[in-house]
Amino acid sequence: MSIRHYFRRPAAVSAEEAMRLIEAGALVVDVRREREWRNHHIPGSHHLPIDQLEERAEELPDDRLLIAFCTGGLISRGAANLLVELGFDAVNLSRGLIEWRAAGGPLEGERVG
């Protein structure tokens, strides 16, 4: 992925809005590394590391809104841009895990609880 993906501004949603969208059927695409995913992730999210996103994009449904997710929102912004370029309906979870936790969003994984 080129650096230009990180400078564009895809549509962004807050953690509260993401929770509503997930209830309505959106899918969270967690683009963090394996270790970060194992430690904690949003229940029901799909793990697809940013460096594998383009070659594994066919794993993603094309009939659901995708919410790109990372720790702080910067890498997932690039992921959301790429997903849109690939033809998906995608948004970025602004401030990522930081905002998700602050909003009381659920997490699961090895280091939760």
N, C-alpha and C positions, 0 to 999 in steps of 0.2 A: 504494500500500500504506500502511495506517495505521501509526502508531507502535506500536500494540498488538502487531503481529507481531514486534517486536523484544524484547518483554518476556516472551513465553511461552517455555516451554522444551520444544522438540520433542525427540524421542529424539536422542541424540548418539552418534557413534561416534568412536573414536580413528583415527589414520592407519593403524595396524596392522590394526585391524578392518576399515577401509574397503578395504584392499588385499585382504583375504580375501573381502569381499563383492563386490568388482569381479571377482575370479576366478570367483566363483559366479554372475555375471551382472548385478550391479547396475550402474547407469549414473550417472556423476558429472555433475551439472548445475552448470556453472561460471557463477555469477551476477555475475562481475566485469565491468568495462567492457572495451571492445574493445582498448584499448591494453594493459591488463594481460593479457588473453587472448593477444594476439600475442606479448608478451614471454615468457611461459611458461605452460603449462597441462598438466594430466594427460593423457597419451595416451588417446585414445578418449573423452574427455569431450565433452559437448554444451554449447556456449556459448549461454547464454540470459541476457542482462543482466537484472538485477533489475527495472529499470524497464519491461521488456517481458514479464516472466514471465506475468502474468495473461492478456494478449491472445494470447500465443504458446504457451500451455500445451498446446494440441492437438498440437504437434510432439513431445511427450514420450510415450513408451510407457506404457500403463497396466497392463502386465503384468510390470513390473520394479521392483525397489526403486530409488528415486532417492536419491542422496547429494548434498545441496546443498553447494556449495563456494565459498569466497571467500578473501581473504587471511588474516583473523584469526578467522573463525568467527561474527562478530556479524551481518553482513548475511545470510549463508547461514542463520543461525538463523531470521530473518524469512522467508526464502525457503522453508525447510522447513515452517514453519507454514502459509504460503500454499498450498504444494503439498498438504499434508494436507487443508486446507479445501476444495481443489478435487477431492479424492477420490483423490489419489495416495498410495502407500505411500512415505513419504519420511523421511529422517533428515538430521541436520546433521553435517558433518565438523568436530568441535570443533577450535578453533585453526587451522583451514584450512591454507593454504599453509605457515604457520610450522611446524605439526606434521608436515605431509607431508614437507617438506624434512628436518626433524630425523630422521624415520624412514627416510630414504633412498629415498623414493618417486620414481619416474621422472617426468621432465618433458620437454616438448618445446616449441619455439618459437624466436623470433628471438634471445633472450638466454640461451639455455641452452648450457652448454659453454664 
